[in-house]
């Protein structure tokens, strides 16, 4: 357990922000499985928020069951960043987080995300403006640097600390690495060694043993996991079990089927049909990994023309599966 100001992060395992995936429905589902001390929203555009675009506010919504919850914002204009942070505070979130790590072109071209690691004077302006705009805890998520020749994570850490940032999460890749190769945990360890604030490590944690190794090798205060949880929503709970010295929670194929049916049905119920179908296909693609015949199931989900057709195909697939392979 560690604290971000007076907010306990217990257990010290965090669901990372993953654009297009970690919406309120997924965060609630993961939190309900246990082992998750903090959830972070998908990155929300400050341009969208300050222009009152419905989609941005939709991305920022959360439920009480998610607490503690951090809303992550991105942008490059200090004024809009400050205004958006104030909106997050007014919404009642526990933490506001600034994204300095997103590597995707759409975000970088707007000057936000990991592009800000190349402009520390502007970054200082953003930190100063946001800190002045809110009284709530302020955190940031960064990458090691822009590329392997410009790793400046410690420099960004010191700037953040000087400006009143209260915790920092670092992904061990650079922007130019995207998601290829291996995350460099030595950079995470170096940031932790030089930090006065809590540090969360992120990158290449896919098993409970990975989480244990990150704590041991980097001495971070918390481990943040993103992509691994998409395919295995129980991963945070399994990490907590392992780190507590308890047997790792077993997840049966029937457990997976029930979770997948309930979760996709909730998307169908709460998201408008055209958007819901795409989201169900996307999430179904991840959740079906590791299920016998998963490739066939993904084909069926991808070819569905409606949410009802998708759920019907899913139900029939699992009925046939459990007739062949009892679990």
C-alpha positions in Angstrom: 0.0 0.0 0.0 1.1 3.6 -0.7 -0.6 6.9 -0.7 -1.1 9.7 -3.2 -1.4 12.5 -0.7 -4.1 11.1 1.6 -5.6 8.6 -0.8 -4.5 5.0 0.0 -3.7 2.9 -3.1 -4.3 -0.5 -1.6 -3.3 -2.9 -3.0 -0.5 -1.1 -4.9 -1.8 -2.4 -8.2 -3.2 0.0 -10.7 -5.3 -0.5 -13.9 -3.5 1.6 -16.5 -5.3 3.9 -19.0 -5.7 2.2 -22.4 -7.4 4.3 -25.0 -10.5 2.6 -26.4 -10.7 0.0 -23.7 -10.6 1.2 -20.1 -13.9 2.9 -20.0 -16.1 3.0 -16.9 -17.7 -0.3 -17.7 -14.4 -2.1 -18.0 -13.0 -0.4 -14.9 -16.0 -1.4 -12.9 -15.8 -5.0 -14.1 -12.1 -5.2 -13.2 -12.5 -3.5 -9.8 -15.3 -6.0 -9.0 -12.9 -8.9 -9.4 -10.6 -7.6 -6.6 -6.9 -6.8 -6.3 -7.1 -3.3 -7.9 -6.1 -0.3 -5.8 -6.7 2.4 -8.4 -8.2 2.8 -11.8 -7.3 5.4 -14.4 -9.6 6.5 -17.2 -8.9 6.5 -20.9 -7.1 9.7 -21.9 -9.6 12.6 -22.3 -9.0 15.5 -24.7 -8.8 18.9 -23.0 -9.8 20.4 -26.3 -12.9 18.3 -26.3 -13.7 19.0 -22.7 -13.3 22.8 -22.9 -15.4 22.8 -26.1 -18.1 20.9 -24.3 -18.0 17.9 -26.6 -20.2 15.0 -25.4 -17.6 12.3 -26.3 -15.0 13.8 -24.0 -17.4 14.0 -21.0 -18.5 10.5 -21.8 -14.9 9.3 -21.6 -14.5 11.1 -18.2 -17.6 9.6 -16.5 -17.2 7.2 -13.6 -19.2 5.5 -11.0 -18.8 5.4 -7.2 -17.8 1.7 -7.4 -14.6 2.6 -9.1 -13.1 4.7 -6.4 -10.4 5.7 -6.0 -10.5 6.8 -9.6 -8.1 9.0 -11.6 -9.2 10.9 -14.7 -6.4 11.3 -17.2 -6.3 14.4 -19.5 -4.2 15.2 -22.5 -3.4 18.3 -24.5 -0.7 20.9 -25.1 -2.4 24.3 -24.2 -1.7 25.2 -20.5 -5.0 27.2 -20.3 -7.2 24.4 -21.6 -5.3 21.8 -19.5 -6.0 23.9 -16.4 -9.6 24.4 -17.3 -10.1 20.7 -17.9 -8.4 19.7 -14.6 -10.8 22.1 -12.8 -13.7 20.2 -14.6 -12.3 16.9 -13.4 -12.2 18.3 -9.8 -15.8 19.5 -10.1 -16.9 16.0 -11.3 -15.7 14.7 -8.0 -12.8 12.4 -9.2 -10.2 11.5 -6.7 -7.1 12.3 -8.8 -6.4 14.2 -12.0 -3.6 12.7 -14.2 -1.7 14.4 -17.1 -0.8 12.1 -20.0 2.8 12.5 -21.2 3.1 9.0 -22.5 0.7 8.3 -25.3 2.7 7.5 -28.4 -0.1 7.4 -31.0 0.2 9.9 -33.9 -3.3 11.4 -33.4 -2.3 12.6 -29.9 1.3 13.5 -30.7 0.4 15.6 -33.8 -1.8 17.7 -31.5 1.3 18.4 -29.4 0.1 16.2 -26.5 1.1 12.9 -25.0 4.7 11.9 -25.3 5.4 14.9 -27.6 5.6 17.0 -24.5 8.7 15.2 -23.3 10.5 17.2 -26.0 9.4 20.6 -24.7 10.1 20.9 -21.0 9.5 24.7 -20.9 6.0 24.1 -22.2 5.6 21.2 -19.8 6.5 23.5 -16.9 3.8 25.9 -18.0 1.3 23.1 -18.1 2.2 21.7 -14.7 2.1 25.2 -13.1 -1.2 26.1 -14.7 -2.9 22.8 -13.7 -1.5 22.9 -10.2 -2.8 26.4 -9.7 -6.3 25.4 -11.0 -7.0 22.4 -8.7 -6.6 21.5 -5.1 -7.0 17.8 -5.7 -4.0 15.3 -6.1 -2.2 15.7 -9.4 -0.2 12.9 -11.0 1.5 12.4 -14.4 2.2 9.4 -16.6 5.3 9.5 -18.8 7.5 7.4 -21.0 11.3 7.0 -20.6 11.8 9.7 -23.3 11.1 10.5 -26.9 13.6 8.1 -28.3 16.6 6.1 -27.0 18.9 9.1 -27.6 16.8 11.4 -25.5 15.8 9.5 -22.4 15.0 12.3 -19.9 12.6 10.6 -17.4 14.6 11.8 -14.4 14.6 15.4 -15.7 10.8 15.2 -16.2 10.4 13.8 -12.7 12.4 16.7 -11.1 10.4 19.2 -13.0 7.1 17.5 -12.0 8.2 17.5 -8.3 9.1 21.1 -8.4 5.7 22.0 -9.8 3.7 20.1 -7.2 3.0 16.9 -9.0 2.3 14.2 -6.3 3.0 10.9 -8.0 4.4 9.7 -11.3 3.8 6.6 -13.4 6.5 5.6 -16.0 6.3 3.2 -18.9 9.7 1.8 -19.6 9.6 2.4 -23.4 10.3 5.6 -25.3 7.7 7.1 -27.7 9.6 5.9 -30.7 9.6 2.3 -29.3 5.8 2.4 -29.4 4.9 -1.1 -28.0 7.8 -3.0 -29.7 10.8 -4.6 -28.0 11.0 -4.8 -24.2 10.3 -2.1 -21.7 13.5 -0.9 -20.0 12.9 -1.3 -16.3 16.3 0.1 -15.5 14.9 3.6 -16.4 12.0 2.9 -14.0 14.4 2.0 -11.3 16.5 5.1 -11.9 13.4 7.3 -11.6 12.4 5.6 -8.4 15.9 6.1 -7.0 15.8 9.8 -7.6 12.1 10.4 -6.6 10.6 12.2 -3.6 7.1 11.2 -4.7 5.5 7.8 -5.2 6.5 6.1 -8.5 4.4 3.5 -10.4 6.1 1.2 -12.9 4.4 0.2 -16.1 5.3 -2.0 -19.1 5.5 -5.7 -19.8 3.7 -7.0 -16.7 1.6 -9.9 -18.0 1.8 -12.4 -15.0 1.9 -12.3 -11.2 5.6 -13.2 -11.4 6.2 -10.2 -13.7 4.6 -7.9 -11.0 6.7 -9.4 -8.3 9.9 -8.9 -10.3 9.1 -5.3 -11.1 8.6 -4.5 -7.4 11.9 -6.3 -6.6 14.0 -4.9 -9.4 12.8 -1.3 -9.5 11.5 -0.7 -5.9 8.5 1.1 -7.2 5.6 2.0 -4.9 3.0 0.6 -7.3 2.8 -1.5 -10.5 0.5 -0.3 -13.2 -0.9 -2.9 -15.7 -2.8 -2.2 -18.9 -2.7 -4.6 -21.9 -2.3 -7.7 -19.7 -5.6 -7.0 -18.0 -7.5 -6.7 -21.3 -7.0 -10.4 -22.0 -7.1 -11.4 -18.4 -9.3 -9.1 -16.2 -8.4 -11.3 -13.2 -4.7 -10.4 -13.5 -4.6 -7.7 -10.8 -6.3 -10.0 -8.4 -3.9 -12.8 -9.3 -1.0 -10.4 -8.7 -2.4 -9.4 -5.4 -2.8 -13.1 -4.3 0.8 -13.9 -5.4 2.3 -10.8 -3.7 0.4 -11.7 -0.5 1.8 -15.2 -0.5 -1.5 -16.8 -1.3 -2.3 -19.3 -4.1 -3.1 -17.5 -7.3 -6.8 -17.4 -8.0 -7.7 -20.0 -10.6 -10.0 -18.9 -13.4 -11.9 -21.6 -15.2 -13.2 -21.6 -18.7 -16.7 -21.3 -17.3 -15.6 -18.2 -15.2 -14.3 -16.7 -18.4 -17.5 -17.4 -20.3 -19.7 -16.0 -17.6 -17.6 -12.8 -17.3 -17.5 -12.4 -21.1 -21.3 -12.8 -21.5 -22.1 -10.5 -18.6 -19.6 -7.8 -19.7 -20.6 -7.8 -23.4 -24.3 -7.8 -22.5 -23.7 -4.7 -20.3 -22.1 -3.0 -23.2 -25.1 -3.9 -25.3 -27.4 -2.5 -22.6 -25.6 0.8 -21.9 -23.9 1.8 -25.2 -25.8 2.9 -28.4 -26.0 0.1 -30.9 -23.5 1.2 -33.6 -20.8 2.0 -31.0 -21.7 -1.0 -28.9 -21.2 -3.5 -31.7 -17.7 -2.3 -32.4 -16.8 -2.2 -28.7 -18.1 -5.7 -28.2 -16.1 -7.0 -31.1 -13.0 -5.3 -29.8 -13.4 -6.4 -26.2 -14.5 -9.9 -27.3 -11.3 -10.3 -29.3 -9.2 -9.7 -26.2 -11.4 -11.7 -23.8 -11.5 -14.7 -26.0 -7.8 -15.2 -25.9 -6.9 -18.5 -24.1 -10.3 -20.0 -24.7 -10.3 -23.3 -26.7 -11.5 -22.5 -30.2 -10.9 -18.8 -29.6 -9.9 -18.1 -33.1 -13.2 -19.5 -34.4 -15.1 -17.5 -31.8 -13.4 -14.3 -32.9 -14.4 -15.0 -36.5 -18.0 -15.4 -35.4 -17.9 -12.2 -33.4 -16.3 -10.2 -36.1 -18.9 -11.3 -38.7 -21.9 -10.3 -36.4 -24.1 -7.6 -37.8 -25.8 -6.6 -34.6 -25.3 -6.8 -30.8 -28.0 -9.4 -30.5 -26.4 -11.6 -33.2 -23.0 -11.3 -31.5 -24.4 -12.3 -28.1 -26.3 -15.2 -29.7 -23.2 -16.5 -31.4 -21.3 -16.2 -28.1 -23.9 -18.1 -26.2 -24.0 -20.9 -28.8 -20.3 -21.1 -28.9 -20.0 -21.6 -25.1 -22.9 -24.1 -25.0 -21.1 -26.2 -27.6 -17.8 -25.8 -25.8 -19.0 -27.0 -22.4 -20.7 -30.0 -24.0 -17.3 -31.0 -25.4 -15.1 -29.7 -22.6 -16.8 -29.7 -19.2 -15.2 -27.3 -16.7 
